[in-house]
Amino acid sequence: MGSRQAPGTGPGGVTLRPRRVLRVAWVGAVATAVLFVVVAVVLRNSTTGVYFRFADQVAMVLLGLLIAAGVLLLARPRVRADAAGIEVRNILVTRYVPWELVRGVSFPDGSSWARLDLPDDEYLSILAIQAVDGRYAVDGIRAVRALYAAARGRNPEPPDRA
């Protein structure tokens, strides 16, 4: 059994992650964790008429960490592509698609992220290439389209098209 190198890690490959969502997710996760720690500390010293025990404080901190981990799932998307195919990791699922199965790489008008057009009118969202990233998203979609075009034996699209 031969081992295959991860897509996008070799020469000519591309690896992309969202930029703005990555920053927002980390800031949100840290803020959530800090907020729950502060609330856990303040709960013991408040005069609300309810007695909070140490176990309640620990539970509050753990709850904050779980919520922060959920927020960090938004930072997970990544796309890796090379001459053989493309690996799309979205929030929960990672899927590898060889270029032979891809019918197109598109970024529909008004869409928040790019997508791979697949056979039978199906598509796979690429959350790693998001419209809010502006120029970075344009460069990313062009790089993925160039790899797709090269794999399909066509010339890449002209540089003025995104």
Number of C-alpha atoms within 10 A of each C-alpha: 3 4 5 6 8 14 21 20 13 12 9 11 19 19 18 21 22 25 17 14 20 18 14 15 20 18 14 16 22 17 14 21 21 16 14 21 20 14 15 22 16 13 19 16 10 11 9 9 6 9 12 15 12 13 9 14 20 14 14 20 22 16 16 23 19 15 16 22 17 13 19 21 16 19 22 19 22 19 25 21 28 26 22 16 22 26 20 25 20 20 15 9 9 12 11 15 16 15 21 12 12 18 17 16 21 19 21 11 9 7 11 16 21 23 21 20 17 17 11 7 7 9 16 16 17 25 25 29 27 23 20 14 17 13 10 17 23 17 14 24 23 20 20 25 20 20 25 27 18 16 17 15 9 11 13 16 12 9 8 6 7 15
